[in-house]
Amino acid sequence: MHHTPDMLYRERLLPGPLILALGVALFLMVGAAYSRAFGSVLGVALGLLVSALFIGFACATAPCIRLEESDGACFLTAGRARISIEVVGSVSQLSPDRRVEIRRGRSADTAFSLIRGSLPVVELEILDPLDPHGLWCLSTRNPQELIRAITTAKGPKNSSTDTRW
């Protein structure tokens, strides 16, 4: 019998206010440029319409991190990637210096990364030898909540966390 999964953790990594403001400003400038050719009402309307479409698109396509339990199995989904929580080893919050290394690709070349802006990053060790990614690095606005949710889902027998940085 299939039932709706229990959501243990969910976070959508929406663009920051600066990115949204820059996008809106850009499209309003385009609208102002078109107002010269087509009239001010049409130009402003076009700028507002395209700005609204930009905000909607940016929010709709923002990646999501989810931890779900369904039929006794627990899965972590980050963007389009999904993995069983059973193959997750240690979980820790990265230091700012380590986060920069990961973003620049100088370390953990095979890491799966879902890193957004300057948000804190949680690193998950993947124990499956067949998985091409030995690490997952996920941006989150709530690193301690994500670590706690993963640790709780793994259970007491195989929880290994390091929240120091």
C-alpha positions as CSV (number, residue, x, y, z in Angstrom):
1,M,0.0,0.0,0.0
2,H,1.4,3.4,-1.0
3,H,0.8,6.4,1.2
4,T,1.9,10.0,1.2
5,P,5.4,10.4,2.5
6,D,6.0,12.0,5.9
7,M,8.0,15.2,5.4
8,L,10.8,15.3,8.0
9,Y,12.5,18.4,6.6
10,R,11.8,20.8,3.7
11,E,13.6,23.9,2.6
12,R,13.3,25.8,-0.7
13,L,16.5,27.7,-1.6
14,L,14.9,30.8,-2.9
15,P,17.1,33.5,-4.5
16,G,18.2,36.2,-2.1
17,P,16.6,39.6,-2.1
18,L,19.6,41.2,-3.8
19,I,19.3,38.9,-6.8
20,L,15.5,39.5,-7.1
21,A,16.0,43.2,-6.8
22,L,18.7,43.2,-9.5
23,G,16.5,41.2,-11.8
24,V,13.5,43.5,-11.3
25,A,15.7,46.6,-11.8
26,L,17.0,45.1,-15.1
27,F,13.6,44.4,-16.5
28,L,12.2,47.7,-15.4
29,M,15.0,49.4,-17.3
30,V,14.1,47.3,-20.4
31,G,10.5,48.5,-19.9
32,A,11.7,52.1,-19.7
33,A,13.6,51.6,-23.0
34,Y,10.6,50.1,-24.7
35,S,8.4,53.0,-23.4
36,R,10.4,55.3,-25.6
37,A,9.3,53.3,-28.7
38,F,5.8,52.2,-27.7
39,G,4.7,54.7,-25.2
40,S,5.1,55.0,-21.5
41,V,2.1,53.0,-20.4
42,L,3.0,50.0,-22.6
43,G,6.7,50.2,-21.6
44,V,6.0,50.3,-17.8
45,A,3.4,47.5,-18.2
46,L,5.9,45.4,-20.1
47,G,8.6,46.1,-17.5
48,L,6.3,45.1,-14.6
49,L,5.0,42.0,-16.4
50,V,8.5,40.7,-17.3
51,S,9.7,41.5,-13.7
52,A,6.7,39.5,-12.3
53,L,7.5,36.6,-14.6
54,F,11.2,36.8,-13.5
55,I,10.3,36.6,-9.8
56,G,7.8,33.7,-10.5
57,F,10.3,31.8,-12.6
58,A,13.2,32.3,-10.1
59,C,11.0,31.1,-7.2
60,A,9.4,28.2,-9.1
61,T,12.8,26.8,-10.2
62,A,14.6,27.3,-6.9
63,P,16.0,23.9,-5.7
64,C,14.4,22.2,-2.7
65,I,16.0,20.1,0.0
66,R,13.6,17.4,1.4
67,L,13.9,14.6,3.8
68,E,11.0,12.2,3.5
69,E,10.0,8.9,5.0
70,S,7.7,6.6,3.0
71,D,6.9,3.0,3.6
72,G,9.7,2.6,6.2
73,A,12.4,4.1,4.0
74,C,13.9,7.5,4.3
75,F,15.2,9.6,1.4
76,L,17.1,12.9,1.1
77,T,16.3,14.9,-2.1
78,A,18.4,17.9,-3.1
79,G,17.3,19.5,-6.3
80,R,16.9,16.5,-8.7
81,A,19.2,14.2,-6.8
82,R,17.9,11.6,-4.4
83,I,19.6,9.2,-2.0
84,S,18.6,6.8,0.7
85,I,19.5,8.0,4.2
86,E,20.9,4.5,4.9
87,V,24.0,5.3,2.8
88,V,24.7,8.7,4.6
89,G,27.6,8.6,7.0
90,S,28.9,11.6,8.9
91,V,27.1,14.9,8.6
92,S,28.8,18.2,9.5
93,Q,28.5,21.9,8.9
94,L,31.4,23.2,6.8
95,S,33.7,26.0,7.9
96,P,33.6,29.1,5.7
97,D,37.1,28.3,4.4
98,R,36.1,24.8,3.4
99,R,32.9,26.1,1.8
100,V,35.1,28.3,-0.4
101,E,37.3,25.4,-1.3
102,I,34.3,23.3,-2.4
103,R,32.8,26.1,-4.4
104,R,36.1,26.7,-6.3
105,G,36.4,23.0,-7.0
106,R,39.8,22.7,-5.3
107,S,38.6,20.0,-3.0
108,A,36.3,17.0,-3.3
109,D,36.1,17.0,-7.1
110,T,33.5,14.3,-7.0
111,A,31.2,16.0,-4.5
112,F,27.6,16.6,-5.4
113,S,27.1,20.2,-4.7
114,L,23.9,22.3,-4.3
115,I,25.5,25.5,-3.1
116,R,23.7,28.8,-3.2
117,G,25.4,32.2,-2.5
118,S,26.9,32.6,0.9
119,L,24.5,30.3,2.8
120,P,26.0,27.8,5.3
121,V,26.9,24.4,3.8
122,V,26.3,21.0,5.3
123,E,28.6,18.1,4.2
124,L,27.3,14.6,4.0
125,E,29.6,11.6,3.7
126,I,28.2,9.0,1.3
127,L,29.1,5.4,2.2
128,D,27.9,3.7,-0.9
129,P,31.0,2.5,-2.8
130,L,29.1,2.5,-6.1
131,D,27.9,6.1,-5.8
132,P,30.1,8.4,-7.9
133,H,29.8,11.1,-5.3
134,G,31.5,10.5,-2.1
135,L,30.2,13.7,-0.6
136,W,27.1,15.8,-0.8
137,C,27.5,19.5,0.0
138,L,24.2,21.3,0.5
139,S,23.5,24.9,1.2
140,T,20.9,25.6,3.8
141,R,19.6,28.5,5.8
142,N,19.1,26.2,8.8
143,P,22.2,23.9,9.0
144,Q,21.5,22.7,12.6
145,E,17.9,21.8,11.7
146,L,19.0,19.9,8.6
147,I,21.8,18.0,10.6
148,R,19.3,17.2,13.4
149,A,16.7,15.9,10.9
150,I,19.2,13.7,9.1
151,T,20.6,12.4,12.4
152,T,17.2,11.6,13.7
153,A,16.2,9.9,10.4
154,K,19.3,7.8,10.5
155,G,18.5,6.6,14.0
156,P,20.8,6.1,17.0
157,K,22.7,3.1,15.6
158,N,24.5,4.9,12.8
159,S,24.4,8.6,13.6
160,S,27.7,10.4,13.3
161,T,27.7,14.2,13.3
162,D,30.2,16.9,13.7
163,T,28.7,20.3,14.2
164,R,31.9,22.1,14.9
165,W,33.4,24.4,12.4
